[in-house]
Amino acid sequence: MKFISHGPGTGADTLVLKEAHPPAVAAHEVLVRVAFAGVNRPDVLQRLGLYNPPPSACPYLGLEISGTVEQVGESVTQWKVGDRVCALTHGGGYAEFCAADARHCLPVPTGMTLEQAAALPENYITVWANLFAGKLVSRGKTILIHGGSSGIGITAIQMSRELGAEVIVTAGNAQKLAICRQHGATHLINYREQDFNDVVSEVTQGKGVDVVLDMVGGRYIEMNLRALALDGSLVQIAFLEGSRVDIDLLPVMLKRLKMTGSTLRARTPESKAALIVGLHDAFWPVLDQGRCLPLIHCVMPLADAGKAHALMESSTHAGKILLKVA
């Protein structure tokens, strides 16, 4: 099979197309003939040497795929050869064939293409795990989403609106903010021109938001604490501006705040499987009805994985970047 290898060095130009044998399939796994693979920030961080995969993971890049089941492990009963699936993978998605835990596969929603389905697993499971599995976001709540035009951001906007929450977003230009509005954001903040704390205070009449979803970190952490209402929650899913900060934590006590966060890849297979069941039960009927669909920025050939990484690092995109494998 063809796959993307990242050799010595950390630049995007180190991603090159090579050939290898398809992976062996364990008893609990399926082998998927990959149609499309999603490109995600953890892929970029792994290439940079900042996000090493667990020892049990495939060393190749790629955390989500769509395609058709080519082979099933001996203990797999829920899938059969020929089924169209999307899957959260333990690495190895940038390849023509990828082995995935059968419990981490999902059916392609009704009417959805394999291209669209490849944009689902990583973002939708991450958003479900951090905002909805613990019931932080529900009808009547207000959420501030940073990076609203990212794949995670668009997903969080749509899922929050689907459950009746009011959504405030930040993004870096008018075009990105317009995309956020199209997908359900109610209040838009250009972080280059506005202080999001001022806007949040105005929108909520000084109360603050119930939840902040943040992937920026750094100086945003203290600002996020100021933006939260009583009993609010700060949910941290990345630290693009760093995780080490000197901040005043007194607001955590005074406002009874919660600070939480998670990574998806480090969870146990059982934990991931439980999240996937919850997401499927709650949101697959919504997707089947054509709502909360992913926004795809562009699709590039597998051989252009380096260009896809460079685009992601530029942060000029809105929505998902995909690789077309077959």
FIBA-149508 format. One record per residue (C-alpha): x, y, z; residue in one letter; chain. Coordinates in steps of 0.2 Angstrom, whole numbers. Layout:
residues N
<pt x="X" y="Y" z="Z" code="A" unit="A"/>
...
//
This chain:
residues 326
<pt x="0" y="0" z="0" code="M" unit="A"/>
<pt x="5" y="18" z="-2" code="K" unit="A"/>
<pt x="6" y="29" z="14" code="F" unit="A"/>
<pt x="13" y="45" z="20" code="I" unit="A"/>
<pt x="30" y="44" z="29" code="S" unit="A"/>
<pt x="38" y="58" z="39" code="H" unit="A"/>
<pt x="57" y="56" z="39" code="G" unit="A"/>
<pt x="70" y="65" z="48" code="P" unit="A"/>
<pt x="66" y="83" z="52" code="G" unit="A"/>
<pt x="50" y="92" z="57" code="T" unit="A"/>
<pt x="46" y="102" z="41" code="G" unit="A"/>
<pt x="30" y="99" z="31" code="A" unit="A"/>
<pt x="41" y="94" z="17" code="D" unit="A"/>
<pt x="47" y="79" z="26" code="T" unit="A"/>
<pt x="30" y="71" z="23" code="L" unit="A"/>
<pt x="33" y="59" z="8" code="V" unit="A"/>
<pt x="23" y="45" z="-1" code="L" unit="A"/>
<pt x="31" y="28" z="2" code="K" unit="A"/>
<pt x="25" y="10" z="1" code="E" unit="A"/>
<pt x="23" y="-3" z="14" code="A" unit="A"/>
<pt x="13" y="-19" z="18" code="H" unit="A"/>
<pt x="-4" y="-16" z="24" code="P" unit="A"/>
<pt x="-6" y="-18" z="43" code="P" unit="A"/>
<pt x="-11" y="-35" z="51" code="A" unit="A"/>
<pt x="-28" y="-35" z="58" code="V" unit="A"/>
<pt x="-31" y="-41" z="76" code="A" unit="A"/>
<pt x="-46" y="-50" z="81" code="A" unit="A"/>
<pt x="-55" y="-35" z="87" code="H" unit="A"/>
<pt x="-51" y="-24" z="72" code="E" unit="A"/>
<pt x="-57" y="-21" z="55" code="V" unit="A"/>
<pt x="-46" y="-17" z="40" code="L" unit="A"/>
<pt x="-52" y="-2" z="30" code="V" unit="A"/>
<pt x="-49" y="3" z="12" code="R" unit="A"/>
<pt x="-47" y="21" z="15" code="V" unit="A"/>
<pt x="-56" y="34" z="4" code="A" unit="A"/>
<pt x="-52" y="50" z="14" code="F" unit="A"/>
<pt x="-42" y="54" z="29" code="A" unit="A"/>
<pt x="-44" y="69" z="40" code="G" unit="A"/>
<pt x="-29" y="81" z="44" code="V" unit="A"/>
<pt x="-29" y="87" z="62" code="N" unit="A"/>
<pt x="-18" y="98" z="74" code="R" unit="A"/>
<pt x="-11" y="82" z="83" code="P" unit="A"/>
<pt x="-5" y="76" z="66" code="D" unit="A"/>
<pt x="5" y="92" z="64" code="V" unit="A"/>
<pt x="11" y="91" z="82" code="L" unit="A"/>
<pt x="17" y="73" z="80" code="Q" unit="A"/>
<pt x="27" y="78" z="64" code="R" unit="A"/>
<pt x="35" y="92" z="74" code="L" unit="A"/>
<pt x="40" y="80" z="88" code="G" unit="A"/>
<pt x="28" y="88" z="101" code="L" unit="A"/>
<pt x="15" y="74" z="102" code="Y" unit="A"/>
<pt x="22" y="57" z="102" code="N" unit="A"/>
<pt x="10" y="43" z="99" code="P" unit="A"/>
<pt x="7" y="30" z="113" code="P" unit="A"/>
<pt x="18" y="14" z="111" code="P" unit="A"/>
<pt x="3" y="4" z="106" code="S" unit="A"/>
<pt x="-1" y="16" z="91" code="A" unit="A"/>
<pt x="3" y="14" z="73" code="C" unit="A"/>
<pt x="18" y="26" z="70" code="P" unit="A"/>
<pt x="11" y="33" z="54" code="Y" unit="A"/>
<pt x="1" y="49" z="54" code="L" unit="A"/>
<pt x="-18" y="50" z="53" code="G" unit="A"/>
<pt x="-31" y="49" z="67" code="L" unit="A"/>
<pt x="-48" y="48" z="57" code="E" unit="A"/>
<pt x="-53" y="40" z="40" code="I" unit="A"/>
<pt x="-68" y="35" z="30" code="S" unit="A"/>
<pt x="-69" y="20" z="18" code="G" unit="A"/>
<pt x="-75" y="3" z="16" code="T" unit="A"/>
<pt x="-72" y="-13" z="27" code="V" unit="A"/>
<pt x="-60" y="-24" z="18" code="E" unit="A"/>
<pt x="-57" y="-37" z="31" code="Q" unit="A"/>
<pt x="-64" y="-41" z="48" code="V" unit="A"/>
<pt x="-55" y="-48" z="63" code="G" unit="A"/>
<pt x="-61" y="-65" z="70" code="E" unit="A"/>
<pt x="-70" y="-58" z="85" code="S" unit="A"/>
<pt x="-79" y="-44" z="75" code="V" unit="A"/>
<pt x="-98" y="-46" z="73" code="T" unit="A"/>
<pt x="-105" y="-28" z="70" code="Q" unit="A"/>
<pt x="-96" y="-25" z="54" code="W" unit="A"/>
<pt x="-95" y="-35" z="37" code="K" unit="A"/>
<pt x="-84" y="-33" z="22" code="V" unit="A"/>
<pt x="-91" y="-19" z="11" code="G" unit="A"/>
<pt x="-98" y="-9" z="25" code="D" unit="A"/>
<pt x="-95" y="10" z="23" code="R" unit="A"/>
<pt x="-88" y="17" z="39" code="V" unit="A"/>
<pt x="-79" y="32" z="46" code="C" unit="A"/>
<pt x="-67" y="28" z="61" code="A" unit="A"/>
<pt x="-56" y="35" z="74" code="L" unit="A"/>
<pt x="-39" y="27" z="72" code="T" unit="A"/>
<pt x="-24" y="24" z="83" code="H" unit="A"/>
<pt x="-13" y="31" z="70" code="G" unit="A"/>
<pt x="-10" y="26" z="52" code="G" unit="A"/>
<pt x="-24" y="35" z="43" code="G" unit="A"/>
<pt x="-13" y="43" z="30" code="Y" unit="A"/>
<pt x="-13" y="27" z="20" code="A" unit="A"/>
<pt x="-22" y="16" z="8" code="E" unit="A"/>
<pt x="-27" y="3" z="21" code="F" unit="A"/>
<pt x="-29" y="6" z="40" code="C" unit="A"/>
<pt x="-33" y="-5" z="54" code="A" unit="A"/>
<pt x="-46" y="1" z="66" code="A" unit="A"/>
<pt x="-54" y="-5" z="82" code="D" unit="A"/>
<pt x="-71" y="-11" z="77" code="A" unit="A"/>
<pt x="-78" y="-2" z="92" code="R" unit="A"/>
<pt x="-71" y="15" z="85" code="H" unit="A"/>
<pt x="-80" y="14" z="69" code="C" unit="A"/>
<pt x="-96" y="22" z="65" code="L" unit="A"/>
<pt x="-108" y="20" z="50" code="P" unit="A"/>
<pt x="-108" y="33" z="37" code="V" unit="A"/>
<pt x="-124" y="44" z="40" code="P" unit="A"/>
<pt x="-139" y="43" z="28" code="T" unit="A"/>
<pt x="-135" y="53" z="13" code="G" unit="A"/>
<pt x="-118" y="58" z="18" code="M" unit="A"/>
<pt x="-103" y="55" z="6" code="T" unit="A"/>
<pt x="-87" y="46" z="11" code="L" unit="A"/>
<pt x="-78" y="63" z="9" code="E" unit="A"/>
<pt x="-90" y="71" z="22" code="Q" unit="A"/>
<pt x="-89" y="56" z="34" code="A" unit="A"/>
<pt x="-70" y="58" z="35" code="A" unit="A"/>
<pt x="-73" y="74" z="44" code="A" unit="A"/>
<pt x="-83" y="67" z="58" code="L" unit="A"/>
<pt x="-74" y="56" z="70" code="P" unit="A"/>
<pt x="-60" y="67" z="78" code="E" unit="A"/>
<pt x="-70" y="83" z="79" code="N" unit="A"/>
<pt x="-87" y="76" z="84" code="Y" unit="A"/>
<pt x="-80" y="64" z="97" code="I" unit="A"/>
<pt x="-69" y="77" z="104" code="T" unit="A"/>
<pt x="-83" y="90" z="106" code="V" unit="A"/>
<pt x="-95" y="77" z="112" code="W" unit="A"/>
<pt x="-83" y="71" z="125" code="A" unit="A"/>
<pt x="-79" y="88" z="132" code="N" unit="A"/>
<pt x="-96" y="97" z="131" code="L" unit="A"/>
<pt x="-110" y="85" z="130" code="F" unit="A"/>
<pt x="-105" y="69" z="138" code="A" unit="A"/>
<pt x="-104" y="78" z="155" code="G" unit="A"/>
<pt x="-119" y="88" z="151" code="K" unit="A"/>
<pt x="-110" y="105" z="152" code="L" unit="A"/>
<pt x="-120" y="112" z="137" code="V" unit="A"/>
<pt x="-139" y="111" z="136" code="S" unit="A"/>
<pt x="-154" y="122" z="132" code="R" unit="A"/>
<pt x="-153" y="139" z="140" code="G" unit="A"/>
<pt x="-134" y="139" z="142" code="K" unit="A"/>
<pt x="-122" y="151" z="134" code="T" unit="A"/>
<pt x="-105" y="145" z="127" code="I" unit="A"/>
<pt x="-90" y="155" z="121" code="L" unit="A"/>
<pt x="-81" y="145" z="108" code="I" unit="A"/>
<pt x="-63" y="151" z="103" code="H" unit="A"/>
<pt x="-57" y="147" z="86" code="G" unit="A"/>
<pt x="-75" y="146" z="80" code="G" unit="A"/>
<pt x="-70" y="143" z="61" code="S" unit="A"/>
<pt x="-59" y="128" z="65" code="S" unit="A"/>
<pt x="-66" y="111" z="62" code="G" unit="A"/>
<pt x="-68" y="109" z="81" code="I" unit="A"/>
<pt x="-76" y="126" z="82" code="G" unit="A"/>
<pt x="-89" y="124" z="68" code="I" unit="A"/>
<pt x="-93" y="107" z="76" code="T" unit="A"/>
<pt x="-96" y="114" z="93" code="A" unit="A"/>
<pt x="-106" y="128" z="86" code="I" unit="A"/>
<pt x="-118" y="117" z="77" code="Q" unit="A"/>
<pt x="-120" y="104" z="91" code="M" unit="A"/>
<pt x="-122" y="118" z="104" code="S" unit="A"/>
<pt x="-136" y="126" z="94" code="R" unit="A"/>
<pt x="-144" y="109" z="90" code="E" unit="A"/>
<pt x="-147" y="107" z="109" code="L" unit="A"/>
<pt x="-153" y="125" z="111" code="G" unit="A"/>
<pt x="-138" y="134" z="118" code="A" unit="A"/>
<pt x="-133" y="152" z="114" code="E" unit="A"/>
<pt x="-116" y="153" z="105" code="V" unit="A"/>
<pt x="-103" y="167" z="106" code="I" unit="A"/>
<pt x="-88" y="164" z="95" code="V" unit="A"/>
<pt x="-71" y="172" z="92" code="T" unit="A"/>
<pt x="-62" y="172" z="75" code="A" unit="A"/>
<pt x="-48" y="182" z="67" code="G" unit="A"/>
<pt x="-57" y="190" z="52" code="N" unit="A"/>
<pt x="-75" y="195" z="45" code="A" unit="A"/>
<pt x="-75" y="180" z="33" code="Q" unit="A"/>
<pt x="-72" y="167" z="46" code="K" unit="A"/>
<pt x="-85" y="176" z="57" code="L" unit="A"/>
<pt x="-98" y="175" z="43" code="A" unit="A"/>
<pt x="-95" y="156" z="42" code="I" unit="A"/>
<pt x="-98" y="155" z="60" code="C" unit="A"/>
<pt x="-114" y="164" z="59" code="R" unit="A"/>
<pt x="-120" y="153" z="44" code="Q" unit="A"/>
<pt x="-117" y="138" z="56" code="H" unit="A"/>
<pt x="-127" y="145" z="70" code="G" unit="A"/>
<pt x="-116" y="157" z="80" code="A" unit="A"/>
<pt x="-127" y="171" z="88" code="T" unit="A"/>
<pt x="-113" y="183" z="93" code="H" unit="A"/>
<pt x="-97" y="186" z="84" code="L" unit="A"/>
<pt x="-81" y="193" z="90" code="I" unit="A"/>
<pt x="-66" y="198" z="80" code="N" unit="A"/>
<pt x="-52" y="195" z="92" code="Y" unit="A"/>
<pt x="-40" y="206" z="83" code="R" unit="A"/>
<pt x="-51" y="221" z="85" code="E" unit="A"/>
<pt x="-61" y="217" z="101" code="Q" unit="A"/>
<pt x="-59" y="212" z="119" code="D" unit="A"/>
<pt x="-69" y="196" z="120" code="F" unit="A"/>
<pt x="-72" y="200" z="139" code="N" unit="A"/>
<pt x="-80" y="217" z="135" code="D" unit="A"/>
<pt x="-92" y="208" z="122" code="V" unit="A"/>
<pt x="-96" y="194" z="133" code="V" unit="A"/>
<pt x="-100" y="206" z="147" code="S" unit="A"/>
<pt x="-112" y="216" z="136" code="E" unit="A"/>
<pt x="-120" y="201" z="128" code="V" unit="A"/>
<pt x="-124" y="192" z="145" code="T" unit="A"/>
<pt x="-128" y="209" z="154" code="Q" unit="A"/>
<pt x="-113" y="206" z="165" code="G" unit="A"/>
<pt x="-117" y="188" z="170" code="K" unit="A"/>
<pt x="-104" y="179" z="160" code="G" unit="A"/>
<pt x="-105" y="163" z="150" code="V" unit="A"/>
<pt x="-108" y="146" z="157" code="D" unit="A"/>
<pt x="-95" y="137" z="147" code="V" unit="A"/>
<pt x="-79" y="142" z="138" code="V" unit="A"/>
<pt x="-71" y="130" z="125" code="L" unit="A"/>
<pt x="-53" y="135" z="122" code="D" unit="A"/>
<pt x="-39" y="129" z="112" code="M" unit="A"/>
<pt x="-28" y="144" z="113" code="V" unit="A"/>
<pt x="-22" y="144" z="131" code="G" unit="A"/>
<pt x="-8" y="156" z="136" code="G" unit="A"/>
<pt x="-15" y="173" z="141" code="R" unit="A"/>
<pt x="-32" y="168" z="136" code="Y" unit="A"/>
<pt x="-33" y="157" z="152" code="I" unit="A"/>
<pt x="-35" y="171" z="164" code="E" unit="A"/>
<pt x="-47" y="180" z="152" code="M" unit="A"/>
<pt x="-58" y="165" z="151" code="N" unit="A"/>
<pt x="-59" y="164" z="169" code="L" unit="A"/>
<pt x="-65" y="182" z="169" code="R" unit="A"/>
<pt x="-78" y="178" z="156" code="A" unit="A"/>
<pt x="-86" y="164" z="165" code="L" unit="A"/>
<pt x="-102" y="166" z="175" code="A" unit="A"/>
<pt x="-105" y="158" z="193" code="L" unit="A"/>
<pt x="-103" y="139" z="192" code="D" unit="A"/>
<pt x="-96" y="141" z="175" code="G" unit="A"/>
<pt x="-84" y="129" z="166" code="S" unit="A"/>
<pt x="-68" y="132" z="157" code="L" unit="A"/>
<pt x="-64" y="117" z="145" code="V" unit="A"/>
<pt x="-46" y="117" z="138" code="Q" unit="A"/>
<pt x="-43" y="106" z="123" code="I" unit="A"/>
<pt x="-26" y="113" z="117" code="A" unit="A"/>
<pt x="-13" y="126" z="121" code="F" unit="A"/>
<pt x="-8" y="134" z="105" code="L" unit="A"/>
<pt x="-1" y="149" z="115" code="E" unit="A"/>
<pt x="6" y="138" z="129" code="G" unit="A"/>
<pt x="1" y="129" z="145" code="S" unit="A"/>
<pt x="12" y="138" z="157" code="R" unit="A"/>
<pt x="5" y="154" z="164" code="V" unit="A"/>
<pt x="6" y="165" z="179" code="D" unit="A"/>
<pt x="-12" y="169" z="183" code="I" unit="A"/>
<pt x="-24" y="174" z="198" code="D" unit="A"/>
<pt x="-35" y="159" z="202" code="L" unit="A"/>
<pt x="-45" y="168" z="215" code="L" unit="A"/>
<pt x="-60" y="169" z="202" code="P" unit="A"/>
<pt x="-61" y="150" z="203" code="V" unit="A"/>
<pt x="-65" y="151" z="221" code="M" unit="A"/>
<pt x="-76" y="166" z="221" code="L" unit="A"/>
<pt x="-87" y="160" z="206" code="K" unit="A"/>
<pt x="-86" y="142" z="210" code="R" unit="A"/>
<pt x="-78" y="138" z="193" code="L" unit="A"/>
<pt x="-73" y="122" z="186" code="K" unit="A"/>
<pt x="-57" y="120" z="175" code="M" unit="A"/>
<pt x="-56" y="104" z="164" code="T" unit="A"/>
<pt x="-49" y="97" z="148" code="G" unit="A"/>
<pt x="-44" y="81" z="139" code="S" unit="A"/>
<pt x="-35" y="73" z="125" code="T" unit="A"/>
<pt x="-43" y="60" z="115" code="L" unit="A"/>
<pt x="-29" y="49" z="109" code="R" unit="A"/>
<pt x="-23" y="45" z="126" code="A" unit="A"/>
<pt x="-39" y="38" z="132" code="R" unit="A"/>
<pt x="-41" y="19" z="134" code="T" unit="A"/>
<pt x="-50" y="9" z="119" code="P" unit="A"/>
<pt x="-64" y="6" z="131" code="E" unit="A"/>
<pt x="-66" y="25" z="135" code="S" unit="A"/>
<pt x="-66" y="29" z="117" code="K" unit="A"/>
<pt x="-79" y="16" z="113" code="A" unit="A"/>
<pt x="-91" y="22" z="127" code="A" unit="A"/>
<pt x="-89" y="40" z="120" code="L" unit="A"/>
<pt x="-93" y="34" z="102" code="I" unit="A"/>
<pt x="-109" y="25" z="108" code="V" unit="A"/>
<pt x="-115" y="41" z="116" code="G" unit="A"/>
<pt x="-111" y="52" z="101" code="L" unit="A"/>
<pt x="-119" y="39" z="89" code="H" unit="A"/>
<pt x="-135" y="38" z="100" code="D" unit="A"/>
<pt x="-137" y="57" z="102" code="A" unit="A"/>
<pt x="-131" y="64" z="86" code="F" unit="A"/>
<pt x="-131" y="51" z="72" code="W" unit="A"/>
<pt x="-150" y="54" z="70" code="P" unit="A"/>
<pt x="-147" y="72" z="68" code="V" unit="A"/>
<pt x="-134" y="69" z="55" code="L" unit="A"/>
<pt x="-146" y="57" z="46" code="D" unit="A"/>
<pt x="-158" y="71" z="45" code="Q" unit="A"/>
<pt x="-145" y="82" z="36" code="G" unit="A"/>
<pt x="-141" y="94" z="51" code="R" unit="A"/>
<pt x="-124" y="98" z="60" code="C" unit="A"/>
<pt x="-115" y="93" z="44" code="L" unit="A"/>
<pt x="-96" y="96" z="44" code="P" unit="A"/>
<pt x="-88" y="110" z="35" code="L" unit="A"/>
<pt x="-75" y="105" z="23" code="I" unit="A"/>
<pt x="-62" y="118" z="18" code="H" unit="A"/>
<pt x="-53" y="108" z="5" code="C" unit="A"/>
<pt x="-48" y="90" z="-1" code="V" unit="A"/>
<pt x="-30" y="87" z="-7" code="M" unit="A"/>
<pt x="-22" y="71" z="-14" code="P" unit="A"/>
<pt x="-13" y="60" z="-2" code="L" unit="A"/>
<pt x="4" y="64" z="-10" code="A" unit="A"/>
<pt x="1" y="83" z="-5" code="D" unit="A"/>
<pt x="0" y="79" z="14" code="A" unit="A"/>
<pt x="14" y="91" z="17" code="G" unit="A"/>
<pt x="4" y="105" z="8" code="K" unit="A"/>
<pt x="-11" y="101" z="19" code="A" unit="A"/>
<pt x="0" y="102" z="35" code="H" unit="A"/>
<pt x="7" y="119" z="29" code="A" unit="A"/>
<pt x="-11" y="125" z="26" code="L" unit="A"/>
<pt x="-16" y="120" z="44" code="M" unit="A"/>
<pt x="-1" y="128" z="51" code="E" unit="A"/>
<pt x="-6" y="144" z="42" code="S" unit="A"/>
<pt x="-23" y="145" z="51" code="S" unit="A"/>
<pt x="-30" y="153" z="35" code="T" unit="A"/>
<pt x="-43" y="139" z="33" code="H" unit="A"/>
<pt x="-60" y="137" z="39" code="A" unit="A"/>
<pt x="-67" y="119" z="43" code="G" unit="A"/>
<pt x="-59" y="103" z="39" code="K" unit="A"/>
<pt x="-44" y="99" z="28" code="I" unit="A"/>
<pt x="-45" y="81" z="20" code="L" unit="A"/>
<pt x="-33" y="70" z="10" code="L" unit="A"/>
<pt x="-41" y="60" z="-4" code="K" unit="A"/>
<pt x="-33" y="43" z="-3" code="V" unit="A"/>
<pt x="-43" y="33" z="-16" code="A" unit="A"/>
//
